[in-house]
Amino acid sequence: MTKFDLDNIDISWCPGCGNFGILRIVKEALDELHLDPTEVVFVSGIGQAAKLPQYLKCNFFNGLHGRSLAVAMAIKAANPDLTVIAESGDGCSFGEGGNHFVHNILRNPNVTNLTHDNMVYGLTKGQASPTSMYGFMTPVQVSGVTNEPFNPIALAISLNASFVARVYVGYRDHAKEVIKKAIQHKGYALVDILQPCVSFNKLNTYQWFKENTYIMDNHDYTDRKEAFRKATEKDKLPLGIFYINPR
């Protein structure tokens, strides 16, 4: 149990959903940072991932689809002493919220941005999201996805974001330490959290992520060119802090 646990709550995620792991990691990270629940605000949009703040003992604001960063920036501007965390899924964050994603990187507010990236729209039953893989077949994309997947890590680095990271929910301790560093960072901090959707994405499973990711070792996160090169790797997805620019 942590200070951020709620008792006797009904969680609506599917059994086995990666969101359960993210919830546990986030609660432990906040608790280990000795944050006061009354001074933490979560902001989310719409979707399965966006339900996470409802399962935390802290302040939260559920906004419109794709608009979590806009509200988070307003809250931080109104009360800079608060710890403000915007979180939502890959569709909400990079599809409907793509414009806010770009311009908050440029503005660099002191806000942490956690994205639950399961490479599919889970709430609306499985159509492709911006990060779905090329060829991924869904009830809507019956012949397979024809777009190259959106790369939030590469885009953030290209825009000189001040903190850019990617983690996988299956590597709990690693993910928790990266998220803690993101929350402590002064400026905009992106953590793209890879997670399976056990109901609607039968391709990017727990086993797939285990076989197709690796934790970066001895990576110089001050080297922007090297960070961008790492961000564009496709054979296996690198995990860890790609880039920090304390601007």
SULQUISUL-V205319 format. One record per backbone hydrogen bond with DSSP energy under -0.5 kcal/mol. NH is the residue of the N-H (numbers start at 1). CO is the residue of the C=O. Records with the same first field share a line. If there is no record, write none. Layout:
NH=CO, CO
This chain:
5=2
11=9
17=14
18=196
20=17
21=17
22=18
23=19
24=20
25=21
26=22
27=23
28=24
29=25
30=26
31=27
32=28
33=29
34=31
35=30
37=35
39=36
40=37
41=83
42=59
43=85
44=61
45=87
51=48
52=49
54=51
55=52
56=53
57=4
58=56
59=37, 40
61=42
63=44, 61
67=64
71=67
72=68
73=69
74=70
75=71
76=72
77=73
78=74
79=75
82=79
83=39
84=82
85=41
86=112
87=43
88=114
90=116
93=89
94=90
95=91
96=91
97=91, 92
98=95
101=97
102=98
103=99
104=100
105=101
106=102
107=103
108=104
109=104
111=109
112=84
113=189
114=86, 112
115=113, 191
116=88
117=115, 193
118=116
121=127
122=120
125=122
126=121
132=129
135=145
136=133
138=141
142=140
144=141
145=136
150=130
152=150
155=151
156=152
157=153
158=154
159=155
160=157
161=156
164=243
165=190
166=240
167=192
169=194
171=168
172=170
175=171
176=172
177=173
178=174
179=175
180=176
181=177
182=178
183=179
184=180
185=181
187=185
189=111
190=163
191=113
192=165
193=115, 191
194=167, 192
195=117
198=196
201=197
205=203
209=205
210=206
211=207
212=208
214=237
216=214, 239
221=219
223=220
224=222
227=223
228=224
229=225
230=226
231=227
232=228, 229
233=230
237=212
238=236
239=214
240=166
242=164, 240
243=164
244=221
245=162
247=245
